[in-house]
Amino acid sequence: MNSILCGLDTEYGLLVEGRGAEDQIDDATAFVRASPDGRFVGWDYRAESPRADLRGFRLDALAFDPVDAQFDSGRSHGAPHEIRADRILANGARFYNDHGHPEYATPECRSIWELALQDRAGEAFMLRAARALSAETDREVRVYKNNTDFHGASYGTHESYLVPRSLGFDRLFAACVPMLVARQILVGAGKVGSETGSWVDYQLSQRADFFVEPANAETLYRRPVFNTRDEPHGDGNRWIRLHVIAGDANMIPAATARKAGLLKLALGLAKIGEPPDFKLADPVRAFMDISRDAKYKFEAKLANGAWTTADEILESYFAAAEARLELDEDARWTIESSRRLLGQLRSDFDQFRREVDWAAKRYILEQTGLDWKDAAMRSYDLEYHNPDPDEGLHSALEEMDEVSVGPPVDGRSGMVNEGTRARARSIAVRKFSEDLLSASWRTLVFKQGEVDLPPDAEYPAELELISDVGTFIGALKGLAGNP
């Protein structure tokens, strides 16, 4: 599983004292610019193609939420690259304004636990940026690592997985959709109420209310369960960057790791062409029904008219992976911990809630004694996602040892400790920024020339010892697959 590079792009909710929704884009731009940790300005947009579809065509335009469009009507914010205010950080991460939400995109990771560490580093980074903007404006600034404003707007926590182009749409869709629908019972972030359809007191997923199609390339409106945007972040003849938008923002690091681990199992089975065969009759309906099922039956209808459950889907993937894949440590932990949690969900909820965000949040909300329709419940829900350790409810649960952090996640430094291409990007912005013209996930452009960053190459720690840019460029060009 560690051969599959993965990353998380998390849009944060932003609240600036005295400002409204109409100021959101300007505030998010100011938030990014105020950060004291932004190392390099010069993101390379050449390879970005949000309208390219994995099924082999290109959209004429992307749909925009009409409510958002009303807030932005008649306002000018400047050139697109100025609005986005892209920064590349010291650890190789990307930080920018994405449609009015400050977004932290982790460096590429091989291990699911490195991913969890980098995601938590993003929380600390966002807090520093919020405090910097607060000092600059003399206004209170808060950020929230969640996926809804409870007024009909949703913002994403997107996962990226780099897989061979040979897999194609059909194989990826068949292998991933059942897992995306089922895994929410173990990695959903939880949500008070509903924003579509009939009222529900509490549900598993923050994103379930916002899906309208099984598959498309949209991300801002008409969101799908399976996203088909085709931006490979590498050689497009060899790679697909699977862009997953169906997941929630997790506060428990073990849930972050499990979220990626579960999808990596599906991708591993897709690679060998042997995923379990679950053709859902309606993936959108199944996702919503499972999210809202207070009885924990988690049933989903199949295309042939039969019924299955999320538990059955997950166990089928676990059994198939054990029988057909060569499992690494990440995969074994994912399967073993997930099986244990599936048992604890109905037999020992006090243990289950220690590792699953929706359950941990439900536990703390139930302590209030309030009715689920009380407006204060949504405020408490939001505060679970406040990453400030002095204010956030999740941090309070950590302090009380009511949730499990996970032993591999013991800090928030977030410096790269794997040999991915993020190491090269990190070194370039820390040591050679004066010679660096632009950078992206797949390239570094220096005054002396452009260097490709193949995703399957190993970037050794010895690169840190290089002191001049020419030698650094030569070393990168000498890596496997880099002519």
N, C-alpha and C positions, 0 to 999 in steps of 0.2 A: 504493500500500500504506500510505502514511503517513496516509491518512484513517481507518484502523482503529486506534483506541486499544487499547493492550495493556498488560498488567501481569503481574508474577510474584508469587505468594504462596508463600514457602518456609518450611516447617516444619523447624526444626533439631533434630537429635538433641542431647540434653542429658545430661551426665554430671557429677554432683555427688558429690564424695568422701564416702564413708560413707553414702550414701543408696541406696535400692533402687527398683524399679519401683513399689512401692506409694506412694512419695513423689513420683511424677512430676508429678502435677497441682499439688501444693503447691509443688514446686520451680520449675515453670515459671511459676507466678504470682509467686513471689518474684523470679525472674529478671527478669520484666517490670518489676516495681515498683522493682527495684534500679537500673535503667538511669539514668544521669545525664543522658541526652539526651531523655527523654520530655517533650514540651512541653505537651500538653493532654490532660486526662482528661475524656471526655464524648462517647464514640461514640454515634451515633444508630442504634439497632437497628430502627427502625420499618419500613424497607424490606427487611429480611432475611427470606428465605423459603426455607430450605434444603429444605423438603419439596415445593415447587412444581416440577412437571415440565414440560419444554418441550413435551411431547406433549399438554398440555391438561388434566392432572389433578393432584391433590395426594396425596402419600403420607400414610397415617395415622401412620406413624412411620418413623424411620430405623433401620437395623440397626446393632447394636453388636457389636464383636468380643467373643466370650465370654471369651477369655483376658484382655483388658483389663478386662472387667467383674469378673472375679475379684479383680484387684488393688484395685479401687475399692469392693468390696463392704463395706457397713457404715461407710464413711467419709463424713464431712460436710465440705465445703470452703467453704460459704458460698453466698451468692446468685450466680447465674450471671454477672452483670455484674462482681461482685467477683473471681470466679475468672478471668475473661478479662482483667481489668486493662487494658483497651484504652488505648493511648496514640496520639496523633497527633503525628508528628514534624515537625521544622522544615522538612523538604523536602516535606511533604504525604503521607508514607508512613504506614502503619498498623502498629502493633506490639502483639501481644497473645499470650495463651496459648490455643492451640488444642488442646484435648484432651490436655494434658500435654506439648505441644511449643511452645516460643516461636516465633512466626511473624512474619516480616518481609514485609509486602506493599508492593511498590514503588509510588511514584506512577504514575499513568497516563502512558504514553509514546506518542509517534507513531513515532519512529525506533527501529529494532531496536538501534541502537548506543547510544542513550540508555537503552534498557532494560537493555543489558548493563552500562552504567556504574552505573545505579541498583541493579542486582543486586549488583554488587561493593561498592557503598557499604553495602549490607546486611550483607555479610560483616564489614566493619570495625565497623559499628554493633554487631553481635552480639558481637564480641570485647570491645568496651568494656563492654557489659552483663555479660559473663561475669566480667571483672576486677572490676567493681563488686560483684557478688554474692559473689565470692571474698573481697574485702576486708571485706564486711559479715559473712560467716559464718565466716571463717577456715577455709574448706574450698577445695580445688582444684575449679575449675569449668571444664569444657570444653564447647565446642559443635562439632557436626559437620554440615556441609552435605551430607548424603546422604539416602537414602530407605529404609534398612532397619537394624534392629538385629541382623540375622543370627539372630534367635530367633523368626521368624515374624511380627514386627510391621513394618509399612511406614507411612511418613508421607510426605506429598506435597510436590511442587513444582508448584503449580497455575498454569496460564496463563489469563488472561482476555483476550478479544477482543470489542470492542463492534461488533456488526453489525446491519443493519436487521432488524426483526421480520419483514418480508416474506419473508425467506429460509426460515424455518420449519425444523422438525425434519428432514423428508425430504431437502431439498436440502443441509443442513449435514452430515447423516450420510453421504450418498453422496459428498460432496466431501472430507470430512475423514478418514474412517476409513482409506482406503488410505494417505493421507499419514502418519497417526499410526503405522500399522504399519511403514511403510517407512523413515521418517526416522531411526529409532533407529540405523541403520548409520552415520549421520553425526553424531548428537548424543547417543547413549547414554552413560551415565556409567561403565558397566562394573561387573562384580560377580564376586567369587569364589564359586563354588559355586551351590547352588540351595536353595530353601526349599519347593518343591512338586515332586512327581514324582521322577524319577530324578536321580541326581547328575550334574552337569556341572562341569567344571573351572573354566570361565570363560564369562561371557556378556556381551552388549552392554548390556542394560538392567537397572537396579535394580528396576524396577516390573513387569517381565514376569511374574514369579512370582505376582503378586497379582490378576490380572484373571480374572473368572469369567463375565462376560456382555458381549455386544456393546454394549448401551446400557441405562443406568438412571440414577437420580438419586443413588445412594449414593456416599459417599466414604470412609467408615470401614470398611465391610465389604461383601462382595459387590461389589467395585469393577468398573466397566465400562471398556472401551476408550474409549467415547464417553459422556461424562457429560451428563445431561439436566437438571441443576438449572437452574431458571429464576429467577435473581435478576438483573434487567436492569441495575442500577446506573445507571438513567436512566428516562425515561418508558417504561413497559412497553408502551405502544401503538406506540412507534416502535423500541425497541431490544431486542436480545437480548445478554446477556453470555454468550458461549460460554465455558463453564467446562471447561477441559482438564486432566485429571488423569493423563494417560498418559505425561507426560514425566519425565525425571530432573533432578536438581540438577546443573548444570554448573559446573565450576571454571574452565574455559577461556572467557574472555569471548566469543571468536569463536563458540564452540559455542552459547552463550546467544543471541547475535544470530541465528545460523543457525536455531536451533530455532524462533524466532518467525518468521523470514523464510520458512521453508518452509511453515508453516501459513498465513501471510498469502497466499502464492501460491494455496493451495487455496481460501481464502475469497474472493480476488479472482475466481477462476474460478466459484465458487458464485454470486457476485453476478450474473454475466452468464449463468448457467445453462449453462455449457459446461465442466465439469470432465471429465477423462478418466473413462471408464467402467470401473471395476474393482469388481465385486461379489465380495467375498471369501466363500468358502464358510463359513469360521469365523474371524472376526477375532481371537478370543481365541487359538485354536490357532496362527494365522499369526504373531501377535505373539510368542508363546513360541518357536515353531520358529526364527524369524529370530534372536531373541536368543541362542539356544543353538547356532547353526550354526557350528561351528569350521572348516568347509571354505569358508565365505564364499560359498556358492551363493545363499543367502537366497531360497529358493523359497516360494511361497504358492499354495494351491489356490483356484481361482475357483469361483463358484457353478455355472457351466456345465460343470464338470469339467475344464476346461483349467488350465494352470499358468502363473504369471507369476513375476517376481522383484522384489525391492525396487528393484534398479537400474532395471528397466523401468518400474516405477511412477513413480519419481522423474523419469526422463527424459521420460516422457509428460507430467507436470505442467510440466516446464521448457519443452518444445516448445509445449504449449498456451498457456502464459503468454506466450511470445515471439510467438506468432501472434495472440493475441486480446486481450491486455491492454496498456495503456499503462504501461510499466515505469518506475519511478523508480529512484534510485540504490541504495536498499536491495534492491529486487527484482533488479536486474542483478547486484549483488554476490552475493546469495544463489544465483542460478543459476550464475554463473561459478565461484564458489568451490566449490560443491557438485559441479559437473561435474569440476572438477580433482581434487577429493578422491576421487570415484568411480574415476577412473583411477589415482590413486596408491595406493588401497587394496590393489591386487593387483600393482602394478608398482614402487612406491617407498614401502614402508611407513614408512621413517624420516621421510619428509616428511609422510605421512598422519598419523602419531601426534602431530605438532606441533600439530594443530588439533582433534583429536578425543579427548575424555576417556577413552573406553574403551580406546583404543589407547595413549594416554600412560600410563594406569595399568597396563595389561598390560606395557608395556615396563619400567617400574620394578619391578614385581613379579617379572618374570622374572630380574631381576638378583640376586634373593635366593638363587636356586638351590634353594629349598625346594619340596617336593611341594605340589601345589595343595590337598591335603586337610590339610596341616599347619595347626593352629589359628592359627599366627602369620600366615598369609597373609591371613586375614580382618582381623587387627589392622592389617596394613600397608594393606589395602584401606581400612579406616576412616580411617587417618591421611592418605590422599590427600585426604580431605574435611575435614581440619582446617584452618580458614582462618587459623590463627595463623602468620604468616610465619616465626617462629622454630622452629616444630615441624612444620608440615604438609609432606607429601611433594610435593604439587602446587607449593607455594611453592619447594621445593628445585629442582624441574624448571624453574620460571621463572628462578630464580637462575642455573642452569646453561645457560640459553638452550636448553632442550630442548623447550619448548612456546612457541607464539606467542600473545602477549597480544592482538594486534590493534591497529593504530595509533590508532583512535579512542578506545581505552580507556587513558587515561594517568594516571588518578588515582582516588581513592576518596572524593572530597568528596560527591558525590551530590546537590548542590543542583540544583533544577529549572532547565533552560535551554531548555525548550520552552514554547510558549504554551498548554499544556493547562490544564484546570480544577484540576490539582494546584497550579498557581501560586496560584490564589485561596485554596485550602485552606492552603497554606504561609504566605501573608501573614496570613491570619486568625489562625493559631495563634501566629505570631511577633509580630505587631504589635497585635492586637485581642483577645487572649485574655480580657481582663477583661470584654469585652462579649459573648463567645461562650458560648452555652449548650451547644450540641452540634454535631457535624459528622458527615458520612458521605461516601461517594463522590459522592453526587448533591445534597446540600444543606449549607448552613450556616445554623444557627439562632442569631440574635443576640437580645439583649434587645429590640432595636428591630424584630425581625421575622425571617421566614424568607426565604432566598434560594435559588432553584434554581440548580444548576450544569449547564447543558446541555453534554453531552459534545462536541458539534460546534461550539461557539463558540470563538473565539480570545480568549485572555486575555493582553492585552498587557503588556509589561514596565513600562509607565507606571503600572500598578496599584501598583507598589512605592513610587511617589513620594507616594501619598496618606497623609496623616497623621491623619485623623480617621475614625471608623467610619461616620458617616453618609454621608460622601462615598464611602467604599469600597462601602457597600451600594448606593448610587445608581448607581455605576459598574458594578457587577455586574448590576444590574437593567436597565441600558441595553444590555447585550450582546445580540447577535442571538439570538432564540428565548427570551429571558427577559422575561416580561411585567412 
